[in-house]
Amino acid sequence: MVRHVSAPMLVISILWLSTVIWPPNVTAHWPFVSALQASAFCAAITAVFAVGLFRSALRAFLFALIAVVLVAAVPRIPALFVSDATADSVRVLALNTYLGQADDHAIAERVKELKPDVLILSETNPDEVEQVASETTMVPTNTAEPGKGGADAVAILLRQGSDFGAHQDLGLTRFQNPMVTRPVLTPGGKPLHVVGAHLVAPIGNDRPEWDQELKNIAEWTDGKKATGTSGVIVAGDFNATRSHPRFRDINLKDCTGHMAHTPTWPTVMPVLRLDHIMTTGTCHGAGTVRVAGTDHRGVWADITA
């Protein structure tokens, strides 16, 4: 009887797991696919449970317990590296402030601790940007525009005296999509573009737009890489994980500072890595930070263009 249950369970879990390689051009409009991809780790646990169930219920639960521990622990194992950031490296900190509800003082404290060159706040608002700027001397480069739902705003703030400038909005996403550029600093060097990103969530009618926004970012970064005339850093809330094929199409290094992609959402017991710092350059030290009032953990990284 147990084997009759385990066989179809294994087939379903393998089919579920296979969604991570389904072609996005075909599945962009399909309901539930993005959710199945994001939760593919659950499919892996179910498959292990089903394999154990072929022998006994006890073995199935033992196998599943081991799988759960591995899934929970491995993404949180620190990477074995020695930070080799140089004077030319840039430290970026990105945080979704959950519709501006994050504790502004706590954000400022994290900024003072990490001393980023570039701070990217998404789902923020003008009051929050002003408060953080006043407590940290960080300099806003654009006006936060929350929009009707309060989620549209993405603001970039720079360390006082920073070499970055030339702000513009790329328009690759529905939400604000600001970019700042550091000019060439050394002979043989090249400009560095730092882009703030916040993509719509792949829910309901926004699924096709989410897919298109990921595609837009991939095409824009591919264009920059093809010319080889500038470095690129894209940071923020992508509402996507590496389980999503369209996210993997963004051919950049994902700076995490960990063996795997440490989850950032939800903040209390995170299970998904939705927030990323990606670059054409070299990743050095990196990590996550927790700020009260938001459902995301922030991400930071040291990068050499």
N, C-alpha and C positions, 0 to 999 in steps of 0.2 A: 504493500500500500504506500509506504514511504517513497519507494522508487517511482511510483506513478506520479507523485507530487514533484519530486526532485527534477525529473526530466523536463517537463514543461517550464518549470521555474528557471532552469539553466538556460533553456532556449530563449525565454523572454529576457533574462538578464543580459545575455550575449547580444541580443538584438538592441536592447537599450544601450549597452556599452558601445555598440557600433555607430550610434548617432554622432559620435565625436568626429567621424570621418565622412559623414554624409555631405555631399556637395552643396555648398550654400546657395549657389545659383538656382538649384532645384527646390530647396527647402525653405527659402527666405520667408515665404508667405504661409508656411504650414504652422498650424497651432501646436503648442507644447514642445516643439523640437528644441528651442533654445533652453527651455527648462530641463528637458531630459538630458541635454548635453552638459549643462551646469551641474547636474546631480549625478553624473556618470560614475562618480566614486561610490554612490549607493548601489549602482548596478554591479560594480566589482565585488562589493561586500555580499550582495545577494547571490552572485555566481559562486563565490567561495562557500556560502552557506549551502547552496544546492549540491555542490560537489560532496561536501561532508554528509549531506542527507542521504546520499547513495548507500552509505554504510550504517549510519544511525543518527538519531536526533541529537544525542549527546555530542557526537563528533561534529555535527553541523553547527551547533551553538559554540563549540570550542573554536572551530575554524573561523566563524563569523566574529567572535570576540577578538581573536588575533588580528583579523583584517581591520576591525574598527580601531584597535589600538594603533596599528600601523598608519592608517589613513589619518588619524588624529595627530600622531606624533611626528611622522616624517616631515611634513611641511614646516614644522616648527624647530627642526634641528638646525642650529647655526652652521653656516658654511665655514670650512677650514681655510681661512685666508688671512693674510696680513695686509691691512689697508695700505696701499701704495699711492694714495692720492697726492697730487703735487700742487704747487702754487697755482698752476694753470687750471686746476679742476674747479668745477662748479657744483655747489650743493643746492639741490632742489628739494623743497618740501611741498607736498600736495595734500589737501584735505577737503573732503566734502563736508560742509558744515550743517548739512541736513536742514535746509531751508532757513539758515541763519540762526538756528537754535543752539549752536555750540557755545560753550562758555568762552566769551571773548578774552577774558583774563587768562584762561587756561591755554588758549591758542597763543597768546603773547608769551606765556611762560615757556611753551615748547619752542617758540621761535628764539627766545633768549638762550635756551639750552643748546639748540642745534645750530644757531647762527647761519641760516640758509642765505645764499646769494639771491635765490628766487623763491618766492612763496606764491603758491597757486591755491586760491580758495574757490570752490564751486558750491552752488546752491547758497550763495552768500547774499549780502545786501549792502547798500551804502553805509548804513550805520555800523555794521560789523567791520567793514573794511576800514572805516575812519577810526574806530576804537582800537583795532589791532595796530594800525599805523601809528596812532598817538602813543601807544604803550611800548612800541618797539623801534620807532624811527624808520621802519620800512616805508618805502615810497610807492603809493599806488600808481599804476601806469594807465589804467582805464577806469571808466565809470561802471560800477556794477548795476546791471539792469535785471532785476529779479523776474519781471514779466508777471502775467496774471496768476500763474500757479506758484510763483516764488522760486522756481527751480532754474530759471534761465541764466542767472548771473554766474560768470566765471571771471575772477579778477586776478591779475598778476601784480604782486608787490615786489619791489627790488630793495636790496640792501643799499643804504645810503652811500653814495659815492660809487655805485656800481657802474661798470662800463656798458651795461645794456641800455638800449634805447630803441627808437624807431618802432613804436607800437603799431600794430594793425590787427584787424579781425579777419581771420582766414575764411570764415563762413562755411566750413566743412561740416558743421553740425547745426542743429536747430538752436541749441543753446549758444551763448557767447563762446567764441573760439579765439581768444587773444593770443598774440605772439609778440615777443620782444627779441631783438637781435643784438648780439655783441659783435662789434666790428673786428677786423683782423688786428690782433694784438702783437704778433711776432712775425718776423720774416718767414715766408713759407707757410704761414698759418692760413686759416680760413674763417669766415664769419660763423657764428653759432646761433641758430634759431631755437628758442625755447617756447613751446606751444602749450597752452592750457586747454585741456579737453574735458568735456562732460557730455556723454552720449545719452540719448533717451533710453529708457528701459525697454527690453524686448517683450512688451506686454500688449495684448489686444491689437488695435490698429497700428501701434507704433513698431511692430515687428519689422515690417519692410523698411521703415525709415532707419531703425537701428542698424540693420544690415547694410543699408546704403551709406550710413555715416562711417561705419568701420571700413567700408570699401573706399570711401573718399579719403580717409586718413592713410590707408595703405597706398593708394595711387599717388597722393601728394608726397609721402615719404619716399616712395620708389623713385619719383621724379627727382627729388633732391639727391638721392643716392646715385642715380644715373649720371648726373652732371658732375658729382664729386666736388662741387665748388663751395659747399657749406656743410657744417655739422648740424644735427637735429636732436632735440630732446622733446618728447611729447609726454606730458604727465597729467594725471587726473583720474576721474571716475569714468571708466569705459563701460561699466555695466556688462562686462564680459570677462570670461576666464579663458585659460589656454585650452579648455575643452571645446571652445567655439571655433570652428574652422575659419570663419571670417576674421576673427581676432588673430589667429595664427598667420593670416596673410599679411599682417603688418610685420614686415621683415626687419625688425629692429631688435636689439638686445634688451631684455626686460631686466632691469636692475632690482634685485630683491635683497641681496646680501644673505641669502639663505639657500640651503640645499634645494628646497622646492619653493613654491609660491605661497608664502605665509598668508593665510586668509585675512581679509580686512573687513568682512561684513558677515553678520551684524557685529557690532563692536564688542558686546559682552562675551559671546561665545562664537567667534567668527568661524564660518565654514567655507566661504567663497572669497577668492581674491579678485575683487572687482576694480581695485585701484592699482595703477601701474605707473612706473617711470621708465620710459623706453627711449633708446638712443642709438645713433649711428656710431657713437664713441665707445669709450671704455668705462665699464662700471667698476667702482671701487667699493667703499663701505656703503651699506644701505640697511634700512630697517623700517619698522612701523612705530607709530606713536598713538597713544590713546588720549582723547580729549572728551571731557564730559559734555553731554547735550547733543551729540550727533550719533548716528547709527553706523558710521564708518570709522575705521582707523586710518590715520594719515600715513603716508609713505614718504620716505626721504632717501636720497642717494647722492653720492659724490661721483661726478662724471668728468672725464677728460674728453674733450671733443676730438 
